Structure formats: C-alpha cells, structure tokens
Amino acid sequence: MLSDSMRGIDILNHQPDKDLHLITMPMPRVSGEQVLIQVKAAGVNRPDWMQRQGLYPAPIGASAVLGLEVSGIVVAIGPDVTQLAVGDAVCALLNGGGYAEYALAEQHCVLPIPQGLSWIAAAALPECLFTVWSNLVCFGALQAGETVLIHGGGSGIGTTAIQIARLLGARVIVTTGSTEKVERCLGLGAEIAIHYQNQDFVEIIQQVTDKKGVHLILDMIGGSYLNRNLQCLATEGRLMQIAIQGGNQAEIALWPIMAKRLKISGSTLRNRDHQFKAELARQIHHNVWPWLAQAQFSPVIDSVFSLADAGKAHDRLNDTQHFGKIILEI
C-alpha cells in the first residue's frame, strides 16, 4: 500500500533565487498511460535552474516540482498502460516532478535500465539522450564522415553528444572552458578540443577544416555566438540551437545564410507531443541501448548529492568547473 504523501523539493515562496526545501507533499496518482516510479536517482539539468528562476514554467498539467529525468522502480501503472509492469527497473523522461521520492511518467517516455547500469548512471540518460539524438540525428541529419562542432563539451549534453557523434562516425570538434576539460573531452572521443577562453574557435575551425567549415553545430550558448557559428558552417551546414545561455538577442548577418544555403533550427524538448517523444524513445532504445550494453557509450557523472542537498547541486551546476552530469540520489 502506497502512502498518501512523500518527500520532495519545493521552491520556497516560488520566487526566483529562493532556497530549495525538502518538504512533505501529496503522492502523485496514476491515470491513463502513466506509471508511478519510486525514484532512486534524478538528473539535475539547466532547465531545472531556469524553472527555479521563473524562466521555464512547467507545461499545463505537469508537476510544478523540478526534475526532468529519473531512474527507479515502477510501483503503479495506469489503466491504459500496456508496455510496463510493476517492478520494472526503468529510467524516464518527465515533464516535471523528478526531485521527489515518487514521480509520474508517460509510458512512452520510459525505457528499461540496461543490465549492469547503476541507478545513478541511468538517471543521467533520458534528458541528454532525447535532446542529443533529436538534434544530431532527427533534425541535424548528422552523417558518418561529417564534422560536428559541439559547444559546451564538458556539460552533460556535451559529453553525451561527443560520444554519440563519434559512434555515428562523425569527426568531433568541441569548445570547452579549461585545460582539464580539453583533455577530458579528447578522452571521450573528440578529435579537437578548443579552449574558448584563450583560443578563437572561428580561427581554429577555419584552420582544421581547410576553410571549408563544419557540417553541423550543436549550440547551447546563443547570443554573441550566432554570427560566429555562421562563419564556422560549411556550405549547406546546419546550426542546431538548443539553449541560449549566452543571451537571447543577436544581430544576424543574413548574407552568409543565403550564400552558403545554411539552415538554422531551434528546439525545446519539454513541450513536444507524445508521438514525437515516443518515436525518439524507440530510436534511442534501438540504437543507443546496444552501445550501452557494449560499453561503447557511458554517461559521464560529475557529482552526486542527496535530495535534501538539491540547492548544493544547483550551485555545482552553476560552477564552471563541473564536467558531465550532476545527480540527486533519493
């Protein structure tokens, strides 16, 4: 018998920059195609921090509790669930609610945990893999032999994208913010890692591609990077904009887009419909899970915090020294 309550993280007064507090809150109840997961671990992501600042509200009907990915055990299923059973060990992409002892997930966003993978490692998978696969493969159409530039190579997205792009047969170039991160990105499979604080990535890209440019850019910076990215793209290159950590505004030069027939695509994941996420989950399970089983791909874990220390996990997220994923252990 499940309790009527659980522990979860609340944003005190629901105001930007307020502390995160562990409180007792009502237990979620399943319906339709939902499953209830007893959370073992939850990923900490930049959108969580943005929601805390009031910049990224939860979709209508989703939990207001932070957290977009978890690993754990299915403890209850809705009446329309056909693909999962109580007792299944899973990881899941959520619309919210991950910073808690129990969380709801739609069955189409739930994947089995690969054999031998820890709860911590499994919780690091969904948000990064859904984001990276959709932008590198579904929208970006990255092909073997192409060159991809990944900004923020030391982030959870970056460390995932390096490995996935390499396994897809692409040449991988990254930017990152320290000498240590340069070495670690190279160790993950990047061919070239650019220390953006003391190197001009536009100049480096021109040098290493014989002025041809890269075929695809995965960018989470935006702002002043936009025109510099356009300079780095090859003819018919694609820019995938997945975040705007460097600012929402930029003055764009249109001629390079026209002359080189460039494509600029933006995306967010949280508000995509069930059909899109279900197809992503199917592709990821089919393509990436064998790489996990063969240890060809592995999530990079930076640090692990208790649920009560979610605020400290956010501090680490904003610390430019972190490399890989930050996880809450429940």
Secondary structure, DSSP 4 states (H G I P E B T S, - for coil): ---SEEEEEEEGGG-TTPPEEEEEEEPP---TTEEEEEEEEEEE-HHHHHHHTTSSPPPTTS-SS--SEEEEEEEEE-TT--S--TT-EEEEE-SS--SBSEEEEEGGGEEEPPTT--HHHHHTSHHHHHHHHIIIIIIT---TT-EEEESSTTSHHHHHHHHHHHHTT-EEEEEESSHHHHHHHHHHT-SEEEETTTS-HHHHHHHHTTT--EEEEEES--TTHHHHHHHHEEEEEEEEE---TT-S--PPPHHHHHHHT-EEEE--STT--HHHHHHHHHHHHHHHHHHHHTTS--PPEEEEEEGGGHHHHHHHHTSTT--SEEEEE-
